[in-house]
Amino acid sequence: MNTKTLVLSAAAVAFGSIAAAGVASAREIKIVGSSTVFPYTQAVAEEFAKKGGTAPTVESTGTGGGMKIFCQGVGEQHPDITGASRAMKKSEQELCTKNGVTEVTEVLLGYDGLSVANSRKGKKFSVSKEQLYNALAAKVPVDGKLVANPNKKWSDIDKSLPDTAILVYGPPPTSGTRDAFVELVFHESCEKAKDGYWAELKKDKDAFKKGLKSDCTAMRTDGPFIEAGENDNLIVQRLDADANAVGIFGYSFLFENQDKLQALQIGGVEPSMETIASGEYGISRPLFIYIKNAHRSVIKGMDDFIKEYVSNAAMGEGGYLSERGLVVLPKEELEKTQKAALDGKKMEATN
């Protein structure tokens, strides 16, 4: 029995007589996951519906929340695809395997920059990653010791920054945007420290690794940082209402709201298609969708939807996803990801 037959057999068991009889399920495609990937998936769903397909149900649950739901099992009650603003973790892959979700295809969509922005009515300024860490981390080094973050204003961190209260709206712990921000801003700041607390702690590799996971990962909870849920549009609305507030979200939301928002420069560089693609902009990450292959031959229209998602018209240079802010893959990488998606290539084990 080959792999494809095994996958179909798993689907037959999960979907009962529907799959066994070779009849596609009438329910719509169900998609969960990242709030950053959500607008891209929604755009594909709209295009798919325009061409005669049944519009999928797309829900923004956050990357972590989406993985948890996606990996619960195979069958009509479980989603078919999840979006992610980071790669699937080893623990998530183990959860999938435990629940019989063993045939999953990973599709790299393109790249995104984590935007730190405020209202166009506010002051435009530039911050470094270290300054962002000192603004938002629960604990920061002061006089060689790690203490509860004392910084209340941006100017408390550096006199060149605005003399206004730190007020930042951002994603919750279940969000891949939050994971990426912590890794690319907090962890990098702690790892690159040349003196002070973190530099001293690095002399003990085990202690540093433990500290990185706990004290250099926690976001402050004393007011300056406010979790805004998985709906990035709510952050945009709050920034528009408060000129001093700052928000953290994917580049697509900045791209779509340039009439209202302006990006803060990170280390003197603004996010753009060019700076994200080149790596010059320092807070960028890959975006993915994960496909449950056991559902492909059972859920009506699923293969056609995947074809639309990875088509040149969607993901290619000048495609409608790039018009919404997706930084597209180089041609060779795009062709590789298209083939993996269409062939249903099983993802490799995560280390």
N, C-alpha and C positions, 0 to 999 in steps of 0.2 A: 504494500500500500504506500503510495507516494505522499509527500507532504501536503499537496493540495487536497488529496482525498481525506487525509487526517483532519485538515481544517474543516472541510465540509461535513465530516462526521461529527465533529464537535458542535458545529452549528446545528446539525440535524437534531442532536440530543437536546440542545438548549432551546431551540425554537419548536421542537416537537414535530407534528405532522406537516407543518408549513414547509420546512426545509426538506423533510423526507420525501414529500410529494413534488419537490422541485418548484414550488410556488413561492414567489416573492412576497414578503410581508407588506401589507398595505400601509403600514405606519410610515410617517415621514422620518427622514434622517434626523438623528438627535446628536447635537454637538454641544460640548461644554468647554470650560477652560478659561485661559488667560484673558483679562480685560484688554490687554494690548493687542492680542491676536484677534479679538472679537470683531473690530470694525473691518478687518480684512476678510474674515470668514463671512460676515454679514454681506459684504460687497459681492462675494462669490455666490452666496445664496440668492441674492437678488438677480444676478445675471443668469444663474441657473433657472430660476423661475421664469424669467423673460423668455427663455428658450424652450419653455414648455414643461420643465421639470416641476416636481412638487417642492415648494420652498422648505428647506430644513428648519427645524427648531434650533435656534442658537441661543445659548445661555452663558452669561458671563459669571463664572464662579471663582475666578482666580486660578492660577496655575496649580497650586497645591490642592485646592478643592476639586478641581477638574480631574487631576490624577487619581484622587481618592475615589471619586465616583466612577471614572472610566475603568479602574482596575477591580471593581466589585464583582465583575463576572461577564459571562457571555449569555446573550438572550435578549428578548424583545424589550425587557424592562430596563436594560442598560444602554448607555450612550454608545454611539458608533465611532466618534472622533472626539479628541480633545486637543485644544490649542495650548501652547506653552511658551512662555518667554524665557525659558531655560531648558536644558536637556533633562530628560527623565532621570531621576535619582535611582541609585541602586536599590534603596529601600522600596521605592515605588514599583520598580520592575519585579522585585521579589513578591510584592503584594499582588501584582497582576498574575504572576506565575502560580501563586498559592490559590488564586480564585479561578484558574483555568484560562486566563487571558494570556496565552502563550505565543500567539502569532500576531505580532504588532509591527507595523511599518512606521519608521521615523522619517518625517519629511522636513528637511530644512527649507524654510520659506524664503528667508532673506535676513536682513539685519535691521536693527532698530537702535536708536540712541535714547537713553534715558534723559528726558528734558527736565531741567530745573528752570521754572519760568514764573513770571509775575504779570500783573496787568500792565497794559500799555500806559495806564494812568499812573503807574508807580515809577520809581527810580530804577533805571537799568544799571546793573553793576556786575562785576566779575568776582568769582570766588574760586578758590583752589579746592581740591578734594579734602585736604587737611582741614581747611576752614569749615567745610560742610560737616566733616566728622566732629569738629569741636562745637558745632552748632546743634547737632542732632543726636549724638551718642549719649547713652544714659550715664556713662562714666568717662571722664577725660583726665589726662595727666595734668597735675598742678604741682609745681615744686618737687618733681620726682615721685609723686604719689598719685594713685588713681583715686579720684574722688567723684562724688555726685556732680553732674554738670552744673557749674555755677553761672554759665553764660545766659543772660536774659536778652541782651541786645546784640545785633550783629557787630556793633562797634566794641563790644566787650571782647570780641575775638581779635579784631584788628581795627585800629582807629580809621583806616581808610574805607571801611565798610559803613553802610548807612547806620545812623543813630536811631534805629527803630527796633521795636521788639521782634524777636525771632518768632515767626508764626508760619509753620510749614504744614501743608496738607499733603498727605502721602498714603501709600497703599498699606493694607494690613499684612500680617505675617503669612497669610495663605497665598499672597501674590508673588508671582515670579519677578515682578518689578521690584518688590521689596528685597527678595533674595539677591537680585543682581545689584541693586544699589548698595546693599551691605557689603557684598563681595568686592565691588569695583571702587567703592568709596571708603568704607570703614576699614576693611581688611587691608587694602592697599596702603592706606595711611599708616596703619599700625606696623605693617611689614617694612615700610620704607623709612620709619623713624630712625634718625641717625644719632639721636641722644635722648636722654630722659627715660621715663618709665619703660616704654616698649623696647627701646634699644637695650636696656639693662636686662629685661626679661628674656630677650632673644638669646642670651648666653646659656639659658637652660631650654633646650628645644621642646621638651615635654611640657614645661610650665608655660612656654609661649604658645604652644599649640592649644593648650587648655584655655589660656586667657583669650586667645583669638576667637575661640568658639563661644565663649561666654561674655566677657567684658568688652570685647571689640565687636560684638554682634548686636547687643541690646540697644534698641532705640529708646530715647528718653520718654517718660510717661508723665512728666510734671507740667505739661501744658504747651510748650513751644512746638511740639510735634503732635499733629492730630490725625488719627487714622480716618480716612475718608471713604472706606469701603472699596468695593470693586468697580464702582461706576465712575470712571475718570471724568465724565461730563459734569458730575457734581463738583469736582475740584475746579474745573474751568469756571463754573458759575460762581463759586466762592471767591476765586481770584478776581473775577470781574466786579464783584461787590466790594472787595477790600483791596485797595491799591498797595498796602504794605504786606499782604500775604504772598507766600511763595508756594508753588505746587510741584510735585514730582510725578511724572507720568511718561508714557511712551511718546516718541517723536511724532507719531501720526496725529495725536491730539493737539500738539503744538502746531503742526502743519495745517490742520483743519481749522484752527482758531487764530491764525496770524493777525486777523483784524482786531482781536481782543487782547492777545498775549504777546509777550516778548521773552526770548530766552535769556537767562543769565549765562554769561560766558563761564566756562569751566577751564581754569588755567589759561584764560585769554582766548579760548576757542569756542565759537558758537556751533550748535548742532545744525547740520545741513546734510543733504544727500551726499555731497562730496566729502565733507569731513568725517562722516560716519563710515563711508565706504573705504576711505583711506586709512582709517584708524587714528587720524589726527585728533578727533574728538574722543576724549578719554573715558566716556561712560557709554559704551555701546555693547550690544549683546545679540546673539542669534535668536531667531524665532522659529518655532516648530509647530507642526500638527502631528498627532499620533493616530494611526488608523487601526481599528480592530478588524483584522482580515477575516475572521470567522463570520463577520456580518456582511461581507461584500457581496456574496452571492445570494443573500437572503433578504436584505433590505432593498426594496425597489429603488432604483436610480442611483444607488451609492457609487457604483463604478463610474457612472457618467458624471456625477458630482465631482469625484476625485479628478477625472480628466479635465473638467473645467477649472478646478482649483490650480492644477499644475500646468495649465496651458500657457503658451507664450503670450496670449492675449491678456492673461491675468498676471502671471509672475514674471514675464519677460520684460526686457528694457522697453520703457514706454507703455507698459501694460497698465490696466486700470488699477492694480494694487499700488504701483509706484505713484500713481496720481493721488493716492491717499496717504503717501508717506513711507511706503515700504522701500528700503534700500535693496535693490535687486541683486541677485547672485551673478557672478561672472558667468559667461556663456558655458564654459566647460563644466562648472559646478552646477549650473542650472540643469544641463542635460543629464547629469548624473542623478540629481534629486528627482527629476521627472521620471526617469527610467525606474528608480527604486519605488516610486509611488505607483506607477502603472503596473509594474510586475508584482507588487505586493511583497517586496523584499523584507524578510524578517530582520529586525534590528539586532545588532550584536549585544552581548551581555555587557551591562554597565559596570565599570570598575568602581 
